[in-house]
């Protein structure tokens, strides 16, 4: 954990999303759970889905402690029927979706020549196909609420990163999906935007691409000299879905402490070292 960890607190009004329903794919942990927690603390009801019901149940308990009504249903975003059931359960329990957060994702470091056909397809299916599935299934609910979609993407969508030949194309596809839907669904009052998180502390994603030993190298290449916190991604999502952003759609918002300004070179070298150490152990 970084010494400069920021303090979680509400900047926006605590009742900003009272009467609203937020549905988060991959909402059982990490950044996505952080987003769900932010919306819960601002008065929203929360629907979450993910592949592990046990993890969802733990997340739901924490969200209820924040005062939220919660629907938590296991679903694999690659399977439309699973998502349909989860969204139907959420609708029947807590109402139509006002905000859809497409956060389910997969990632790991691997050299391109060692990336399996199935590994490549799996990431494309979870990130890109899963985001389309969620958006398409939620459309009728979002149309009724004139709601918003937030896609969680990654720097790999815009900058080439070594050992990410699966993630880059997947997230780039999600970015273009976001823009296409902003263009097509704007007339229905549906806004579509993306958030591009940088390195976020204490998440599964960071554990998959770095070790505690080389965390300092990452921080030294972030202009703000610290990693982000999950609630900071949540606050950005809340802003984009609030009346403050009522005229914002088709936009990618970087929440990375300036990380992208230095390119991907340090990520590439640190990832090479991480892969090498993982191979030795």
SULVEN-V796738 format. One record per residue. RES is the residue in one letter. D_FIRST is the distance of its C-alpha to the first C-alpha in Angstrom with 1 decimal. Layout:
# SULVEN-V796738
res = {RES & RES}
d_first = {D_FIRST & D_FIRST}
This chain:
# SULVEN-V796738
res = {X & X & X & X & X & X & X & X & X & X & X & X & X & X & X & X & X & X & X & X & X & X & X & X & X & X & X & X & X & X & X & X & X & X & X & X & X & X & X & X & X & X & X & X & X & X & X & X & X & X & X & X & X & X & X & X & X & X & X & X & X & X & X & X & X & X & X & X & X & X & X & X & X & X & X & X & X & X & X & X & X & X & X & X & X & X & X & X & X & X & X & X & X & X & X & X & X & X & X & X & X & X & X & X & X & X & X & X & X & X & X & X & X & X & X & X & X & X & X & X & X & X & X & X & X & X & X & X & X & X & X & X & X & X & X & X & X & X & X & X & X & X & X & X & X & X & X & X & X & X & X & X & X & X & X & X & X & X & X & X & X & X & X & X & X & X & X & X & X & X & X & X & X & X & X & X & X & X & X & X & X & X & X & X & X & X & X & X & X & X & X & X & X & X & X & X & X & X & X & X & X & X & X & X & X & X & X & X & X & X & X & X & X & X & X & X & X & X & X & X & X & X & X & X & X & X & X & X & X & X & X & X & X & X & X & X & X & X & X & X & X & X & X & X & X & X & X & X & X & X & X & X & X & X & X & X & X & X & X & X & X & X & X & X & X & X & X & X & X & X & X & X & X & X & X & X & X & X & X & X & X}
d_first = {0.0 & 3.8 & 6.6 & 8.6 & 7.4 & 10.9 & 12.9 & 14.5 & 18.2 & 21.4 & 23.0 & 25.8 & 28.4 & 27.6 & 30.8 & 30.4 & 30.5 & 32.7 & 35.2 & 33.2 & 31.9 & 28.9 & 28.8 & 25.7 & 26.0 & 23.2 & 22.2 & 21.0 & 17.3 & 14.6 & 15.5 & 19.0 & 18.3 & 16.2 & 19.4 & 21.6 & 19.8 & 20.3 & 24.0 & 24.5 & 23.4 & 26.0 & 28.8 & 29.0 & 30.1 & 27.9 & 29.0 & 26.7 & 27.6 & 26.1 & 27.4 & 26.2 & 27.9 & 25.9 & 22.6 & 24.5 & 25.9 & 22.5 & 21.3 & 24.7 & 24.5 & 21.4 & 23.1 & 26.3 & 24.5 & 23.9 & 27.7 & 28.0 & 30.8 & 29.4 & 31.0 & 29.1 & 31.1 & 30.2 & 31.3 & 30.9 & 31.0 & 33.2 & 35.9 & 37.5 & 39.2 & 35.9 & 34.5 & 37.8 & 37.8 & 34.2 & 35.2 & 38.5 & 36.9 & 34.6 & 37.6 & 39.7 & 37.2 & 35.5 & 37.6 & 37.6 & 34.5 & 33.8 & 30.6 & 29.8 & 26.3 & 26.6 & 23.2 & 24.1 & 23.2 & 23.0 & 21.4 & 21.3 & 22.0 & 25.6 & 28.3 & 31.0 & 33.7 & 31.9 & 30.9 & 33.2 & 35.4 & 34.0 & 30.4 & 31.3 & 33.2 & 30.6 & 28.0 & 30.8 & 32.0 & 28.7 & 27.5 & 30.8 & 33.4 & 31.2 & 30.6 & 34.3 & 35.2 & 33.0 & 34.5 & 38.0 & 37.9 & 36.5 & 39.0 & 41.6 & 39.3 & 37.7 & 41.2 & 42.2 & 39.3 & 39.2 & 35.5 & 32.6 & 30.7 & 27.2 & 26.4 & 22.8 & 23.3 & 21.4 & 21.9 & 23.9 & 26.6 & 27.4 & 26.4 & 27.2 & 24.4 & 25.3 & 25.1 & 25.0 & 28.7 & 28.4 & 25.6 & 27.1 & 30.5 & 29.1 & 27.0 & 29.8 & 32.1 & 30.0 & 30.0 & 33.8 & 34.2 & 32.5 & 35.0 & 38.0 & 37.3 & 36.8 & 40.2 & 42.0 & 40.6 & 40.6 & 44.2 & 43.1 & 40.6 & 37.6 & 34.9 & 32.7 & 29.6 & 26.4 & 22.8 & 21.1 & 17.3 & 15.5 & 12.2 & 10.4 & 6.8 & 7.2 & 10.9 & 13.7 & 14.7 & 11.8 & 12.4 & 16.0 & 15.8 & 13.3 & 11.9 & 9.0 & 11.8 & 12.4 & 9.2 & 10.4 & 13.7 & 12.7 & 11.1 & 14.3 & 16.4 & 15.2 & 17.4 & 15.1 & 12.6 & 9.5 & 8.8 & 10.5 & 10.1 & 12.6 & 14.7 & 15.3 & 17.0 & 18.8 & 20.1 & 21.4 & 23.1 & 24.6 & 25.9 & 27.5 & 29.2 & 30.4 & 33.7 & 32.0 & 31.8 & 35.2 & 36.6 & 33.6 & 34.1 & 33.7 & 30.7 & 27.4 & 24.6 & 21.8 & 18.4 & 16.6 & 16.1 & 19.1 & 17.8 & 21.3 & 23.1 & 22.4 & 23.6 & 22.4 & 23.2 & 19.8 & 18.8 & 22.1 & 21.8 & 18.3 & 19.4 & 22.5 & 20.7 & 18.6 & 21.9 & 23.6 & 21.3 & 21.4 & 25.2 & 25.5 & 23.7}
